[in-house]
């Protein structure tokens, strides 16, 4: 009985350590701007309700519109973003949606 309790305690302790070491880090977002648009074409980037061209278009973003991402990586070449009023916008209250990753460039 003592051995069973000792093993049980060891397993619970090991699980606690594993859980603590795999804590999820918060993502602060990365800044991007709309870029690489064809000025002879539509010259806007569609902000959509989901990450696919079949999804409803929410708005048309002109070149150099600033965005912040809500997730660290693209999903099937689409990024979920918040539209910013400017690069210094810290309210993050702009429109939220999905944009095609090819047409956004990191702000350095």
C-alpha positions in Angstrom: 0.0 0.0 0.0 2.8 2.4 0.9 4.5 1.6 -2.5 1.3 2.4 -4.4 0.9 5.8 -2.7 4.6 6.6 -3.4 4.1 5.8 -7.1 0.9 7.7 -7.3 2.6 10.8 -5.7 5.5 10.5 -8.1 3.2 10.4 -11.1 1.2 13.4 -9.9 4.4 15.3 -9.3 5.7 14.4 -12.7 2.5 15.5 -14.4 2.6 18.8 -12.6 6.1 19.5 -13.7 5.3 18.6 -17.3 2.2 20.9 -17.2 4.2 23.8 -15.8 6.9 23.5 -18.4 4.5 23.5 -21.3 2.7 26.7 -20.3 1.3 28.7 -23.2 3.0 32.0 -23.9 0.9 35.0 -24.7 1.1 36.4 -28.2 1.5 40.2 -28.4 0.9 40.5 -32.2 3.2 41.5 -35.0 2.8 44.7 -37.0 2.3 44.6 -40.8 1.3 46.9 -43.6 -0.6 46.2 -46.8 1.9 45.9 -49.6 2.7 44.2 -53.0 -0.7 45.2 -54.5 -1.0 45.6 -58.3 -1.7 49.4 -58.9 -3.0 48.4 -62.3 -5.5 46.0 -60.7 -7.9 46.5 -57.9 -5.1 48.1 -55.7 -6.8 46.9 -52.4 -6.5 43.9 -50.1 -9.8 42.4 -49.1 -10.5 42.0 -45.4 -12.7 38.9 -45.1 -14.8 37.1 -42.4 -12.6 34.0 -42.6 -9.4 32.7 -44.2 -10.7 31.9 -47.7 -11.5 33.9 -50.8 -15.0 32.5 -50.7 -15.7 34.3 -47.4 -17.6 37.5 -47.3 -15.6 40.7 -47.9 -15.8 43.1 -45.0 -13.8 46.0 -46.4 -11.1 46.9 -49.0 -7.7 47.9 -47.5 -5.6 50.4 -49.5 -1.8 50.1 -49.8 0.1 50.8 -46.6 -2.8 50.2 -44.2 -1.3 49.1 -40.9 -2.4 45.8 -39.3 -1.6 43.8 -36.2 -1.9 40.0 -36.3 -3.9 38.1 -33.6 -2.0 34.8 -34.1 1.7 34.1 -34.6 1.4 32.1 -37.8 -0.6 32.1 -41.0 -3.3 29.5 -41.5 -3.3 28.2 -45.0 -1.6 31.5 -46.1 -4.3 33.6 -44.4 -3.7 35.9 -41.3 -6.2 37.1 -38.8 -5.7 40.8 -38.2 -7.0 44.0 -36.6 -6.9 47.0 -38.8 -5.1 50.0 -37.2 -5.7 53.7 -37.6 -2.0 54.2 -37.6 1.2 52.5 -36.6 0.9 54.2 -33.1 -2.7 53.0 -32.6 -2.8 51.2 -29.2 -6.6 50.9 -28.9 -6.8 48.0 -31.3 -10.5 48.8 -31.8 -10.4 48.6 -35.6 -12.1 46.1 -37.8 -11.1 42.5 -37.4 -10.9 39.9 -40.1 -8.6 37.8 -42.4 -6.2 38.9 -45.1 -4.2 36.9 -47.6 -0.6 36.6 -46.3 1.1 37.4 -49.7 0.0 41.0 -49.5 1.2 42.0 -46.1 4.8 43.0 -45.2 6.3 43.2 -41.7 6.9 46.7 -40.3 10.5 47.0 -39.2 
